[in-house]
Amino acid sequence: MSFDALEPLTVDPVSRTYAALAMDPRVDKVDLGIGVYRDEAGGSPLMAAVREAQLRLATAAGPKTYLRPSGNIAYCRATEALVLGADHPVLTENRIVTVQTPGAGGGLRAVGEMVRVLAPKARVWASDPTWGPQLMGFAAAGCEIVRYPYFDRATNTLTFDAMLAALKGAREGDFVLLHGCCHNTTGEDLTPAQWDQLAVVLRDGGLTPIVDLVYQGLSEGLVEDVYGTRLLAATCPEMILITSASKAFGIYRDRTGTVSMIGREAGEVLANVERWLTRVVISLWFQPPDGGAAIVAEVLGDPVLTQAWRDELEAMRTRIVDLRRALHAELGFDFLLRQKGMFSLLPLDEAAVGRLAAEDGIYVMPDGRINVASLNQAILPRVATAIRRQLG
Ligand SMILES: Cc1ncc(COP(=O)(O)O)c(C=O)c1O
């Protein structure tokens, strides 16, 4: 055996885009690719409540010994309540176990492993299109992935009927991976009425939802954005929830997320689920990092910091809505107004994406995904003009 035995792997188009962006010497180059929130000055702000929590934790100078494989309990409890609402039956009936993970990225990998040990023959249904890395953890765990149609690029619309029809053809015991809100890559979300229909199809079909919730607070509001998640948790007997604090707290590199498994009832079955989940996370990373979890627990454990965080998150959300309006005024695509959160897919093919980078120094994802939150009023007219030129 030698390292040269590895099957050759070509550089994927997303990595190629990032490499070209890094090499581009133009000072006015624009990164509309990476999925991080930016402010009007183009920076990625440290939220005031996060800063204050960080200072408090540094001053307290607590120990840095191991916590536990399942992570920071206060953070896990606070996340459950933030997502489901403290009075949700799942919480009042103690039907949930939660572990902390290194971001939702780690969570997706752990859930892939849980699916494989739970039901090796079950399939995982995922939206087409989706954010590529969402599926990598499931594939690495050996899960069979099948796709349900989600978005029609010719008409820029949600293909809800086709999605339901596909899921009605799923086998009992299959899993269905859903974006909680702000679908990555399309920004196209289900309406409450569509969530209602979907919940019935999942329950009646014996399908287990896996909700990947990474953008709570960036679509319509902290409560509005979890309509579907709360509904599924109340409708389906079992569910898996993956969350992230990366976006809503702006702590991407601190790697902070959770996996929750929601069961039919409190008791031995769920206790066993918890033991399995713990075994899985030990095998994957032994212990999660605590920096980000401690910050979120501090913010959500203090009503003053919580309010400051909510206010700042709401300002981020409304900035994205304003930018969507401004881009709509320039490009005229109605879907920009309907879609939620940072992402939309522009009708640009790979050649147009390449020309946009080469001619104008404007970098979008190879599939045409843009991060609206990377825009600001100063660069928006120039970016819109360049995009219009590529649209023809
Ligand atoms: C849908 C989705 N899931 C998971 C993740 C990973 O997030 P994290 O930073 O928590 O690993 C992202 C990040 O962009 C995402 O968009």
The ligand as an SDF file (V2000), in Angstrom:
LIG
                    3D

 16 16  0  0  0  0  0  0  0  0999 V2000
  -28.7810   23.1020    5.0260 C   0  0  0  0  0  0  0  0  0  0  0  0
  -27.4890   23.1370    5.7770 C   0  0  0  0  0  0  0  0  0  0  0  0
  -27.2260   22.1550    6.6490 N   0  0  0  0  0  0  0  0  0  0  0  0
  -26.0880   22.1510    7.3730 C   0  0  0  0  0  0  0  0  0  0  0  0
  -25.1530   23.1480    7.2420 C   0  0  0  0  0  0  0  0  0  0  0  0
  -23.8930   23.0920    8.0670 C   0  0  0  0  0  0  0  0  0  0  0  0
  -23.8920   24.0540    9.0670 O   0  0  0  0  0  0  0  0  0  0  0  0
  -22.8300   24.0660   10.2390 P   0  0  0  0  0  0  0  0  0  0  0  0
  -21.9970   25.2750   10.0810 O   0  0  0  0  0  0  0  0  0  0  0  0
  -23.6250   24.1100   11.5000 O   0  0  0  0  0  0  0  0  0  0  0  0
  -22.0400   22.7980   10.1400 O   0  0  0  0  0  0  0  0  0  0  0  0
  -25.3850   24.1950    6.3350 C   0  0  0  0  0  0  0  0  0  0  0  0
  -24.3760   25.2540    6.1480 C   0  0  0  0  0  0  0  0  0  0  0  0
  -24.4100   26.0430    5.2410 O   0  0  0  0  0  0  0  0  0  0  0  0
  -26.5920   24.1910    5.5940 C   0  0  0  0  0  0  0  0  0  0  0  0
  -26.8890   25.1620    4.7260 O   0  0  0  0  0  0  0  0  0  0  0  0
  1  2  1  0
  2  3  1  0
  2 15  2  0
  3  4  2  0
  4  5  1  0
  5  6  1  0
  5 12  2  0
  6  7  1  0
  7  8  1  0
  8  9  2  0
  8 10  1  0
  8 11  1  0
 12 13  1  0
 12 15  1  0
 13 14  2  0
 15 16  1  0
M  END
$$$$
